[in-house]
Amino acid sequence: MKKSTFWAVIATASIGLLALTPTLAKPKPMKLVKVWETDTTLRTPESVLYDGKSTIYVANIDGKPGDLDGSGFISKVSLDGKIENLRWTSGLNAPKGMGLYKNKLYVTDVYRLVCINTENGQAEKTWDAVGKDSFLNDVTVAKDGTVYVSDNRNDKIYRLQDGKWEIFMEGEQLNKPNGLLAVGKDKLLIGSTKIGALQSVDLSTKAITKLADGMANTDGIVAEGKGNYFVSDWNGQIFHISADGTKEQLLDTREAKINSADIDYIARKKLLIVPTFYKNSLVAYRVE
């Protein structure tokens, strides 16, 4: 066979193989589709928390975020956006982050952590932050019941474990921690507002690793699954962070001056619930 003929055969075979090789389609970009919005009887809703059954708890500041005015309250909202009990628990100051363990709802309230019995809505116990000018913000509860609380103003993270309330971490390396999320037995995720980053803390060594940044005023952190997360920027953005650290913006309502505070995600319905803060409503988006 002539060399020219040989190479012609090889080229033809290669083209045939290429034709048979399937083209790898790029993954479709994720998007949020609005499903419902509550009425505006809520009052500065700062955070939401799904109870795993049929209720969304809503922390309403109803005033300024740092005022000790006793006007704050917790609402109950259904999964289709109906406000079932506007003032389920009242008499708080400016409630923000929430965490749930069995029948205990833990809520930050400016300078203290409040434990509310979900069976009757009554506050059972409180724990005060250490020092003056405290600004407790978010709450997360690990599977074993350990509670972690951020002090956004003073670069502290508190821990409530086996009834012991203590400062777990503190220092500038936390970069104004807001959102928290306990992951498994050994990891705590932090939304550091000073640098607009999602960071991971090894609970045994307290070593900090940056996972993603460029998210401004990081607020809520919720798991999507498989190492992926949703992160809100209080100013009005929602981001999806993949396990490899890839960041994708899913929502931007900054021009409309609609905030996106401390979010939650209902995985079985693929619903992302966003408190709009000053707009006094919750908006639910389906993740597609």
Residue, then its C-alpha position, 0 to 999 in steps of 0.5 A: m500500500k502506498k504511504s499516501t493511501f495508508w494515511a488516507v485510510i487512517a484519516t478516514a478511520s479517525i474521522g469515523l471515530l470522532a463521529l461516533t464519539p458523543t459530544l459532552a454537553k455542558p451542564k445547564p446553568m442553574k436557575l431560580v424560578k419564583v414559586w410564591e411570596t408571602d403577604t407583607t405582614l411579617r416585620t423585618p424577617e431576618s431568617v427562616l428555618y424549615d422544621g423538616k415537616s410542614t413549618i417554616y419558622v421566621a425570625n422577625i426583628d420588627g425594629k432596628p437590628g440591635d435594639l432591645d425593644g422587646s418587639g421581635f417575634i417568631s412566625k410560622v409559615s406553611l410550605d405554600g407561603k401562608i402565614e399560619n401564626l404571625r406571632w407564635t412567640s413574641g417578647l424577643n428583641a431583634p431575633k436573627g439566626m435559628g437552629l433546631y434540635k428535637n423540640k428546642l428552637y435556638v434563636t439569637d437575640v442581640y446579646r443572648l441565645v434563647c431556647i424556645n420549646t416548640e411544643n408551647g412556644q415558651a422560652e425555657k432558657t437563655w445564655d448571655a454573650v461575654g462582654k459588652d456590645s455583643f451582636l449574636n447573629d446566626v445559629t447552627v446545630a450539629k447532629d449531636g445537638t452541639v449549638y454554634v453561634s456567631d458574634n458578627r461584631n466581635d469576631k467570636i463563635y460560641r459553642l453550647q455543648d452538654g449544657k456548657w456555654e463558652i467561646f469556641m473561637e475568636g480573633e480577626q481570622l474569622n473576619k466578622p462571622n455571620g452565617l454558620l453551618a455545621v457539616g458532619k462531625d468535624k466541619l463548620l462553615i462560616g460566612s465571613t462578611k468582612i471579606g465576603a467569603l465562605q470559609s471552612v473550619d476544622l473543628s478539631t484543629k480550628a484550621i480555616t480554609k477559604l472555599a469561595d469569596g467575592m460574595a459581599n455581605t455573606d449571610g445564610i449558608v445552606a447545603e444543597g447536597k454532595g458538598n454543594y451549598f447556597v450562600s446569600d449576600w444580605n444586599g440581594q444576591i444568592f450564590h451556588i457554591s460547588a464542591d470544587g469552589t466554583k461560584e455561580q450567581l443565581l439571583d441579584t435583586r440589589e437594584a430593586k433594593i430587595n435584600s436576601a437575608d438568612i435563607d433555608y433550602i427544602a431539598r425534597k421540594k427544591l425550594l429556596i426560601v429567602p427573607t427579604f428583610y425590609k420588604n417584609s416578606l418571604v419569597a420561595y424559589r424552585v431550584e432548576 
